[in-house]
Amino acid sequence: MTARDTSTDAEELQFELHRRFTPATRLAMAIEMSEFARKLSRAGLRSQHPELTDALLDQEMLLRFYGFCAERQ
């Protein structure tokens, strides 16, 4: 996928640098990006529904990410 705000040369350089990373580094980056996405989603949900308790927010996150929540079934 080509980023709209990145030149072709910059994108090729970025891909080349990523190819040089060790598997452990790539895994660490993926985990970090996943954690960031989860935090960002939670913050957005919290701003839309400030009335939710932490437990209800957790349930809503499970519903949105996985389509189910054991507590709600």
Residue pairs with C-beta under 8 A, 6 or more apart in sequence:
2 8
2 11
3 11
6 14
18 26
21 29
38 61
38 65
41 61
41 64
41 65
42 57
42 61
45 52
45 57
45 60
45 61
45 64
46 52
46 57
49 57
49 60
52 60
59 69
59 71
59 72
60 69
62 68
62 69
63 69
63 72
